[in-house]
Amino acid sequence: MEQNNEGVIRRRRSHAEILNLLSEYSKTNGSVKQFCITHNINKASFHKWQSRYKTKQPAGAFVPLQVTSSIVLFAEVKGIKIYQPVSAAYLKELLA
């Protein structure tokens, strides 16, 4: 903990604490202002945490993808642009 010129004690939170606070906030329906007052958090710090931690996914993470059709209207594979309908199998062959 650090103390600044006004005598207010600043607390440095760990990565896990920040993620817990962001998770807790996402489950509430209250405002950011009220949440910050309740948990003694600077509002600017909270917004910085949201931008820094909330949208990050682990490096190399896979995102689920569901293919609904086997026809592609436009594709670019290894710099080759295809402007006509082609099957997914054809595109797979281009990648090999």
N, CA, C and O atoms as a GROMACS GRO file, in nm:
protein
  384
    1MET      N    1   0.083  -0.118   0.000
    1MET     CA    2   0.000   0.000   0.000
    1MET      C    3   0.088   0.124   0.000
    1MET      O    4   0.195   0.126   0.061
    2GLU      N    5   0.041   0.224  -0.067
    2GLU     CA    6   0.114   0.350  -0.074
    2GLU      C    7   0.026   0.460  -0.018
    2GLU      O    8  -0.097   0.451  -0.022
    3GLN      N    9   0.090   0.564   0.033
    3GLN     CA   10   0.014   0.678   0.082
    3GLN      C   11   0.054   0.799   0.000
    3GLN      O   12   0.172   0.829  -0.015
    4ASN      N   13  -0.047   0.868  -0.055
    4ASN     CA   14  -0.016   0.985  -0.136
    4ASN      C   15  -0.019   1.112  -0.051
    4ASN      O   16  -0.034   1.103   0.071
    5ASN      N   17  -0.006   1.230  -0.112
    5ASN     CA   18   0.004   1.356  -0.039
    5ASN      C   19  -0.120   1.389   0.043
    5ASN      O   20  -0.108   1.458   0.145
    6GLU      N   21  -0.236   1.344   0.002
    6GLU     CA   22  -0.359   1.375   0.074
    6GLU      C   23  -0.382   1.281   0.192
    6GLU      O   24  -0.480   1.298   0.265
    7GLY      N   25  -0.295   1.184   0.211
    7GLY     CA   26  -0.310   1.090   0.321
    7GLY      C   27  -0.401   0.973   0.289
    7GLY      O   28  -0.430   0.891   0.376
    8VAL      N   29  -0.447   0.964   0.164
    8VAL     CA   30  -0.532   0.854   0.122
    8VAL      C   31  -0.444   0.734   0.089
    8VAL      O   32  -0.344   0.746   0.018
    9ILE      N   33  -0.481   0.619   0.140
    9ILE     CA   34  -0.402   0.499   0.115
    9ILE      C   35  -0.445   0.437  -0.016
    9ILE      O   36  -0.563   0.408  -0.038
   10ARG      N   37  -0.347   0.417  -0.104
   10ARG     CA   38  -0.373   0.352  -0.232
   10ARG      C   39  -0.334   0.206  -0.219
   10ARG      O   40  -0.230   0.173  -0.162
   11ARG      N   41  -0.416   0.121  -0.273
   11ARG     CA   42  -0.390  -0.021  -0.266
   11ARG      C   43  -0.361  -0.074  -0.406
   11ARG      O   44  -0.434  -0.044  -0.500
   12ARG      N   45  -0.256  -0.150  -0.418
   12ARG     CA   46  -0.223  -0.211  -0.546
   12ARG      C   47  -0.286  -0.350  -0.550
   12ARG      O   48  -0.257  -0.434  -0.464
   13ARG      N   49  -0.371  -0.372  -0.648
   13ARG     CA   50  -0.442  -0.500  -0.657
   13ARG      C   51  -0.371  -0.595  -0.751
   13ARG      O   52  -0.310  -0.554  -0.850
   14SER      N   53  -0.379  -0.723  -0.718
   14SER     CA   54  -0.315  -0.826  -0.802
   14SER      C   55  -0.401  -0.851  -0.926
   14SER      O   56  -0.516  -0.809  -0.934
   15HIS      N   57  -0.342  -0.919  -1.020
   15HIS     CA   58  -0.411  -0.955  -1.144
   15HIS      C   59  -0.538  -1.035  -1.112
   15HIS      O   60  -0.643  -1.010  -1.171
   16ALA      N   61  -0.528  -1.131  -1.020
   16ALA     CA   62  -0.643  -1.214  -0.983
   16ALA      C   63  -0.753  -1.131  -0.918
   16ALA      O   64  -0.871  -1.153  -0.944
   17GLU      N   65  -0.715  -1.035  -0.833
   17GLU     CA   66  -0.815  -0.949  -0.768
   17GLU      C   67  -0.889  -0.864  -0.873
   17GLU      O   68  -1.010  -0.846  -0.865
   18ILE      N   69  -0.814  -0.813  -0.969
   18ILE     CA   70  -0.876  -0.730  -1.074
   18ILE      C   71  -0.974  -0.813  -1.155
   18ILE      O   72  -1.086  -0.769  -1.182
   19LEU      N   73  -0.933  -0.934  -1.194
   19LEU     CA   74  -1.023  -1.020  -1.270
   19LEU      C   75  -1.147  -1.056  -1.190
   19LEU      O   76  -1.256  -1.062  -1.245
   20ASN      N   77  -1.131  -1.079  -1.060
   20ASN     CA   78  -1.246  -1.108  -0.974
   20ASN      C   79  -1.341  -0.988  -0.968
   20ASN      O   80  -1.463  -1.005  -0.976
   21LEU      N   81  -1.286  -0.868  -0.954
   21LEU     CA   82  -1.370  -0.748  -0.951
   21LEU      C   83  -1.444  -0.728  -1.082
   21LEU      O   84  -1.563  -0.695  -1.082
   22LEU      N   85  -1.376  -0.748  -1.195
   22LEU     CA   86  -1.441  -0.734  -1.325
   22LEU      C   87  -1.551  -0.838  -1.342
   22LEU      O   88  -1.657  -0.809  -1.397
   23SER      N   89  -1.525  -0.959  -1.296
   23SER     CA   90  -1.625  -1.065  -1.304
   23SER      C   91  -1.746  -1.031  -1.217
   23SER      O   92  -1.861  -1.049  -1.257
   24GLU      N   93  -1.718  -0.981  -1.098
   24GLU     CA   94  -1.826  -0.943  -1.007
   24GLU      C   95  -1.909  -0.830  -1.065
   24GLU      O   96  -2.032  -0.831  -1.055
   25TYR      N   97  -1.842  -0.732  -1.127
   25TYR     CA   98  -1.915  -0.620  -1.188
   25TYR      C   99  -2.004  -0.668  -1.302
   25TYR      O  100  -2.116  -0.620  -1.317
   26SER      N  101  -1.956  -0.763  -1.383
   26SER     CA  102  -2.035  -0.811  -1.496
   26SER      C  103  -2.162  -0.881  -1.451
   26SER      O  104  -2.258  -0.892  -1.528
   27LYS      N  105  -2.165  -0.930  -1.327
   27LYS     CA  106  -2.283  -0.998  -1.275
   27LYS      C  107  -2.383  -0.901  -1.211
   27LYS      O  108  -2.495  -0.940  -1.179
   28THR      N  109  -2.343  -0.775  -1.193
   28THR     CA  110  -2.432  -0.677  -1.131
   28THR      C  111  -2.503  -0.596  -1.237
   28THR      O  112  -2.460  -0.590  -1.353
   29ASN      N  113  -2.611  -0.533  -1.198
   29ASN     CA  114  -2.685  -0.445  -1.288
   29ASN      C  115  -2.664  -0.298  -1.253
   29ASN      O  116  -2.727  -0.210  -1.312
   30GLY      N  117  -2.576  -0.271  -1.156
   30GLY     CA  118  -2.553  -0.135  -1.111
   30GLY      C  119  -2.462  -0.057  -1.203
   30GLY      O  120  -2.411  -0.109  -1.303
   31SER      N  121  -2.442   0.068  -1.167
   31SER     CA  122  -2.356   0.155  -1.247
   31SER      C  123  -2.210   0.136  -1.206
   31SER      O  124  -2.180   0.085  -1.098
   32VAL      N  125  -2.120   0.178  -1.294
   32VAL     CA  126  -1.978   0.171  -1.265
   32VAL      C  127  -1.947   0.259  -1.145
   32VAL      O  128  -1.869   0.221  -1.058
   33LYS      N  129  -2.008   0.376  -1.140
   33LYS     CA  130  -1.983   0.471  -1.031
   33LYS      C  131  -2.017   0.407  -0.896
   33LYS      O  132  -1.937   0.414  -0.802
   34GLN      N  133  -2.134   0.346  -0.886
   34GLN     CA  134  -2.176   0.286  -0.761
   34GLN      C  135  -2.086   0.167  -0.724
   34GLN      O  136  -2.051   0.149  -0.608
   35PHE      N  137  -2.050   0.087  -0.822
   35PHE     CA  138  -1.962  -0.028  -0.798
   35PHE      C  139  -1.827   0.018  -0.745
   35PHE      O  140  -1.773  -0.041  -0.652
   36CYS      N  141  -1.772   0.123  -0.805
   36CYS     CA  142  -1.642   0.175  -0.762
   36CYS      C  143  -1.648   0.232  -0.621
   36CYS      O  144  -1.554   0.213  -0.543
   37ILE      N  145  -1.756   0.301  -0.588
   37ILE     CA  146  -1.772   0.354  -0.453
   37ILE      C  147  -1.780   0.240  -0.352
   37ILE      O  148  -1.714   0.244  -0.248
   38THR      N  149  -1.859   0.139  -0.383
   38THR     CA  150  -1.877   0.024  -0.293
   38THR      C  151  -1.745  -0.049  -0.267
   38THR      O  152  -1.720  -0.092  -0.155
   39HIS      N  153  -1.662  -0.064  -0.371
   39HIS     CA  154  -1.539  -0.141  -0.359
   39HIS      C  155  -1.415  -0.055  -0.342
   39HIS      O  156  -1.302  -0.105  -0.347
   40ASN      N  157  -1.434   0.076  -0.321
   40ASN     CA  158  -1.324   0.170  -0.299
   40ASN      C  159  -1.222   0.164  -0.413
   40ASN      O  160  -1.102   0.144  -0.392
   41ILE      N  161  -1.273   0.182  -0.535
   41ILE     CA  162  -1.191   0.177  -0.656
   41ILE      C  163  -1.201   0.312  -0.726
   41ILE      O  164  -1.308   0.370  -0.733
   42ASN      N  165  -1.090   0.360  -0.777
   42ASN     CA  166  -1.091   0.479  -0.859
   42ASN      C  167  -1.160   0.445  -0.991
   42ASN      O  168  -1.128   0.344  -1.054
   43LYS      N  169  -1.254   0.529  -1.032
   43LYS     CA  170  -1.331   0.502  -1.153
   43LYS      C  171  -1.242   0.491  -1.278
   43LYS      O  172  -1.265   0.406  -1.363
   44ALA      N  173  -1.142   0.577  -1.288
   44ALA     CA  174  -1.050   0.572  -1.402
   44ALA      C  175  -0.971   0.442  -1.403
   44ALA      O  176  -0.947   0.384  -1.509
   45SER      N  177  -0.930   0.396  -1.285
   45SER     CA  178  -0.858   0.269  -1.276
   45SER      C  179  -0.947   0.154  -1.321
   45SER      O  180  -0.902   0.063  -1.390
   46PHE      N  181  -1.074   0.159  -1.280
   46PHE     CA  182  -1.166   0.053  -1.318
   46PHE      C  183  -1.182   0.046  -1.470
   46PHE      O  184  -1.180  -0.063  -1.528
   47HIS      N  185  -1.197   0.161  -1.534
   47HIS     CA  186  -1.210   0.162  -1.681
   47HIS      C  187  -1.082   0.114  -1.747
   47HIS      O  188  -1.087   0.046  -1.850
   48LYS      N  189  -0.967   0.147  -1.690
   48LYS     CA  190  -0.839   0.100  -1.744
   48LYS      C  191  -0.832  -0.053  -1.733
   48LYS      O  192  -0.787  -0.120  -1.826
   49TRP      N  193  -0.877  -0.107  -1.621
   49TRP     CA  194  -0.879  -0.253  -1.603
   49TRP      C  195  -0.970  -0.318  -1.706
   49TRP      O  196  -0.936  -0.421  -1.764
   50GLN      N  197  -1.087  -0.256  -1.728
   50GLN     CA  198  -1.181  -0.314  -1.826
   50GLN      C  199  -1.117  -0.320  -1.963
   50GLN      O  200  -1.127  -0.423  -2.031
   51SER      N  201  -1.052  -0.213  -2.005
   51SER     CA  202  -0.993  -0.214  -2.139
   51SER      C  203  -0.872  -0.307  -2.146
   51SER      O  204  -0.845  -0.366  -2.251
   52ARG      N  205  -0.801  -0.322  -2.036
   52ARG     CA  206  -0.680  -0.404  -2.037
   52ARG      C  207  -0.709  -0.553  -2.024
   52ARG      O  208  -0.645  -0.633  -2.091
   53TYR      N  209  -0.804  -0.591  -1.939
   53TYR     CA  210  -0.824  -0.732  -1.907
   53TYR      C  211  -0.951  -0.796  -1.960
   53TYR      O  212  -0.953  -0.916  -1.985
   54LYS      N  213  -1.055  -0.719  -1.978
   54LYS     CA  214  -1.185  -0.780  -2.006
   54LYS      C  215  -1.192  -0.849  -2.141
   54LYS      O  216  -1.249  -0.958  -2.151
   55THR      N  217  -1.136  -0.790  -2.244
   55THR     CA  218  -1.153  -0.846  -2.377
   55THR      C  219  -1.038  -0.936  -2.421
   55THR      O  220  -1.042  -0.992  -2.531
   56LYS      N  221  -0.937  -0.950  -2.338
   56LYS     CA  222  -0.823  -1.032  -2.378
   56LYS      C  223  -0.856  -1.180  -2.373
   56LYS      O  224  -0.923  -1.227  -2.280
   57GLN      N  225  -0.809  -1.254  -2.472
   57GLN     CA  226  -0.817  -1.398  -2.473
   57GLN      C  227  -0.675  -1.450  -2.465
   57GLN      O  228  -0.582  -1.384  -2.513
   58PRO      N  229  -0.656  -1.566  -2.407
   58PRO     CA  230  -0.521  -1.621  -2.399
   58PRO      C  231  -0.459  -1.635  -2.539
   58PRO      O  232  -0.530  -1.666  -2.635
   59ALA      N  233  -0.330  -1.613  -2.549
   59ALA     CA  234  -0.261  -1.626  -2.678
   59ALA      C  235  -0.276  -1.767  -2.730
   59ALA      O  236  -0.258  -1.864  -2.656
   60GLY      N  237  -0.307  -1.778  -2.857
   60GLY     CA  238  -0.322  -1.909  -2.917
   60GLY      C  239  -0.456  -1.975  -2.888
   60GLY      O  240  -0.475  -2.093  -2.916
   61ALA      N  241  -0.549  -1.897  -2.832
   61ALA     CA  242  -0.680  -1.955  -2.798
   61ALA      C  243  -0.760  -1.976  -2.926
   61ALA      O  244  -0.751  -1.898  -3.020
   62PHE      N  245  -0.839  -2.080  -2.926
   62PHE     CA  246  -0.925  -2.109  -3.039
   62PHE      C  247  -1.061  -2.048  -3.014
   62PHE      O  248  -1.110  -2.047  -2.901
   63VAL      N  249  -1.122  -1.998  -3.118
   63VAL     CA  250  -1.256  -1.943  -3.110
   63VAL      C  251  -1.349  -2.040  -3.181
   63VAL      O  252  -1.320  -2.081  -3.294
   64PRO      N  253  -1.461  -2.078  -3.116
   64PRO     CA  254  -1.551  -2.173  -3.182
   64PRO      C  255  -1.608  -2.115  -3.312
   64PRO      O  256  -1.644  -1.998  -3.318
   65LEU      N  257  -1.615  -2.197  -3.412
   65LEU     CA  258  -1.666  -2.156  -3.542
   65LEU      C  259  -1.759  -2.263  -3.593
   65LEU      O  260  -1.727  -2.382  -3.593
   66GLN      N  261  -1.876  -2.221  -3.636
   66GLN     CA  262  -1.972  -2.317  -3.689
   66GLN      C  263  -1.997  -2.283  -3.835
   66GLN      O  264  -2.041  -2.172  -3.867
   67VAL      N  265  -1.969  -2.377  -3.923
   67VAL     CA  266  -1.989  -2.358  -4.066
   67VAL      C  267  -2.132  -2.397  -4.098
   67VAL      O  268  -2.175  -2.509  -4.069
   68THR      N  269  -2.206  -2.304  -4.159
   68THR     CA  270  -2.346  -2.331  -4.189
   68THR      C  271  -2.367  -2.369  -4.335
   68THR      O  272  -2.472  -2.424  -4.369
   69SER      N  273  -2.270  -2.341  -4.420
   69SER     CA  274  -2.286  -2.371  -4.560
   69SER      C  275  -2.152  -2.413  -4.618
   69SER      O  276  -2.047  -2.369  -4.571
   70SER      N  277  -2.155  -2.497  -4.718
   70SER     CA  278  -2.030  -2.539  -4.779
   70SER      C  279  -1.995  -2.454  -4.901
   70SER      O  280  -1.897  -2.484  -4.970
   71ILE      N  281  -2.072  -2.350  -4.929
   71ILE     CA  282  -2.047  -2.264  -5.044
   71ILE      C  283  -1.994  -2.130  -4.994
   71ILE      O  284  -2.053  -2.067  -4.906
   72VAL      N  285  -1.884  -2.087  -5.053
   72VAL     CA  286  -1.823  -1.960  -5.018
   72VAL      C  287  -1.838  -1.868  -5.139
   72VAL      O  288  -1.806  -1.907  -5.252
   73LEU      N  289  -1.887  -1.746  -5.115
   73LEU     CA  290  -1.907  -1.654  -5.227
   73LEU      C  291  -1.781  -1.576  -5.260
   73LEU      O  292  -1.760  -1.536  -5.375
   74PHE      N  293  -1.697  -1.554  -5.162
   74PHE     CA  294  -1.571  -1.486  -5.186
   74PHE      C  295  -1.469  -1.545  -5.090
   74PHE      O  296  -1.499  -1.566  -4.973
   75ALA      N  297  -1.350  -1.571  -5.139
   75ALA     CA  298  -1.246  -1.626  -5.054
   75ALA      C  299  -1.110  -1.576  -5.100
   75ALA      O  300  -1.091  -1.546  -5.218
   76GLU      N  301  -1.017  -1.568  -5.007
   76GLU     CA  302  -0.879  -1.537  -5.039
   76GLU      C  303  -0.793  -1.638  -4.965
   76GLU      O  304  -0.794  -1.644  -4.842
   77VAL      N  305  -0.719  -1.718  -5.040
   77VAL     CA  306  -0.635  -1.823  -4.984
   77VAL      C  307  -0.494  -1.805  -5.037
   77VAL      O  308  -0.472  -1.810  -5.158
   78LYS      N  309  -0.400  -1.783  -4.948
   78LYS     CA  310  -0.259  -1.765  -4.987
   78LYS      C  311  -0.244  -1.660  -5.097
   78LYS      O  312  -0.166  -1.679  -5.190
   79GLY      N  313  -0.318  -1.552  -5.086
   79GLY     CA  314  -0.310  -1.445  -5.184
   79GLY      C  315  -0.392  -1.468  -5.310
   79GLY      O  316  -0.396  -1.380  -5.396
   80ILE      N  317  -0.458  -1.584  -5.323
   80ILE     CA  318  -0.542  -1.612  -5.439
   80ILE      C  319  -0.684  -1.568  -5.406
   80ILE      O  320  -0.743  -1.616  -5.309
   81LYS      N  321  -0.738  -1.479  -5.485
   81LYS     CA  322  -0.874  -1.431  -5.461
   81LYS      C  323  -0.970  -1.506  -5.552
   81LYS      O  324  -0.948  -1.516  -5.673
   82ILE      N  325  -1.076  -1.557  -5.494
   82ILE     CA  326  -1.176  -1.635  -5.567
   82ILE      C  327  -1.308  -1.560  -5.560
   82ILE      O  328  -1.359  -1.534  -5.451
   83TYR      N  329  -1.363  -1.523  -5.675
   83TYR     CA  330  -1.485  -1.444  -5.682
   83TYR      C  331  -1.605  -1.525  -5.728
   83TYR      O  332  -1.701  -1.467  -5.780
   84GLN      N  333  -1.604  -1.653  -5.712
   84GLN     CA  334  -1.716  -1.736  -5.753
   84GLN      C  335  -1.743  -1.839  -5.644
   84GLN      O  336  -1.656  -1.864  -5.561
   85PRO      N  337  -1.859  -1.898  -5.644
   85PRO     CA  338  -1.888  -2.000  -5.542
   85PRO      C  339  -1.797  -2.121  -5.557
   85PRO      O  340  -1.782  -2.176  -5.666
   86VAL      N  341  -1.736  -2.161  -5.446
   86VAL     CA  342  -1.650  -2.279  -5.443
   86VAL      C  343  -1.683  -2.360  -5.318
   86VAL      O  344  -1.734  -2.306  -5.219
   87SER      N  345  -1.654  -2.487  -5.323
   87SER     CA  346  -1.682  -2.572  -5.207
   87SER      C  347  -1.572  -2.556  -5.103
   87SER      O  348  -1.461  -2.514  -5.134
   88ALA      N  349  -1.604  -2.592  -4.981
   88ALA     CA  350  -1.507  -2.588  -4.873
   88ALA      C  351  -1.394  -2.687  -4.900
   88ALA      O  352  -1.279  -2.661  -4.865
   89ALA      N  353  -1.424  -2.800  -4.963
   89ALA     CA  354  -1.324  -2.901  -4.995
   89ALA      C  355  -1.220  -2.843  -5.091
   89ALA      O  356  -1.101  -2.872  -5.078
   90TYR      N  357  -1.262  -2.762  -5.187
   90TYR     CA  358  -1.171  -2.700  -5.281
   90TYR      C  359  -1.074  -2.605  -5.209
   90TYR      O  360  -0.954  -2.605  -5.237
   91LEU      N  361  -1.128  -2.526  -5.117
   91LEU     CA  362  -1.043  -2.434  -5.041
   91LEU      C  363  -0.944  -2.511  -4.955
   91LEU      O  364  -0.829  -2.470  -4.940
   92LYS      N  365  -0.988  -2.622  -4.900
   92LYS     CA  366  -0.900  -2.706  -4.818
   92LYS      C  367  -0.784  -2.760  -4.902
   92LYS      O  368  -0.672  -2.769  -4.854
   93GLU      N  369  -0.812  -2.796  -5.026
   93GLU     CA  370  -0.707  -2.845  -5.115
   93GLU      C  371  -0.607  -2.735  -5.146
   93GLU      O  372  -0.488  -2.763  -5.161
   94LEU      N  373  -0.653  -2.610  -5.156
   94LEU     CA  374  -0.562  -2.499  -5.183
   94LEU      C  375  -0.464  -2.479  -5.068
   94LEU      O  376  -0.350  -2.440  -5.090
   95LEU      N  377  -0.508  -2.504  -4.947
   95LEU     CA  378  -0.423  -2.487  -4.831
   95LEU      C  379  -0.315  -2.593  -4.820
   95LEU      O  380  -0.211  -2.570  -4.759
   96ALA      N  381  -0.339  -2.709  -4.880
   96ALA     CA  382  -0.242  -2.820  -4.868
   96ALA      C  383  -0.119  -2.796  -4.951
   96ALA      O  384  -0.028  -2.879  -4.953
   0.00000   0.00000   0.00000
